[in-house]
Amino acid sequence: MKELRVKYKKSVYSFCRNGTSSQIGLSLYQDENKVWVSSINSKGNVTTGWMQVPNESIPELIAALQQLI
């Protein structure tokens, strides 16, 4: 699996099992059926929290995100 990273221009916060942390970007991995999305913390490490988006839902997700900007 290839990792893609999205870096933010300024840090924001994420919330995972250990509480709130500073987030500087997202890590994205894709396998056969889904994309895995994880936070990147202020140290540049991928955090243990993650979510999955089914591949077939990616176009709908992109369209929804584009409506927010």
TALINMO-V764238 format. One record per backbone hydrogen bond with DSSP energy under -1.0 kcal/mol. NH is the residue of the N-H (numbers start at 0). CO is the residue of the C=O. If there is no record, write none. Layout:
BEGIN
nh:co
NH:CO
NH:CO
END
This chain:
BEGIN
nh:co
3:27
5:25
7:23
11:22
13:20
15:18
18:15
20:13
22:11
23:39
25:5
26:37
27:3
28:35
30:33
34:52
35:28
36:50
37:26
39:24
40:44
43:40
46:38
50:36
52:34
54:32
56:53
57:54
60:56
61:57
62:58
63:59
64:60
65:61
66:62
67:64
END
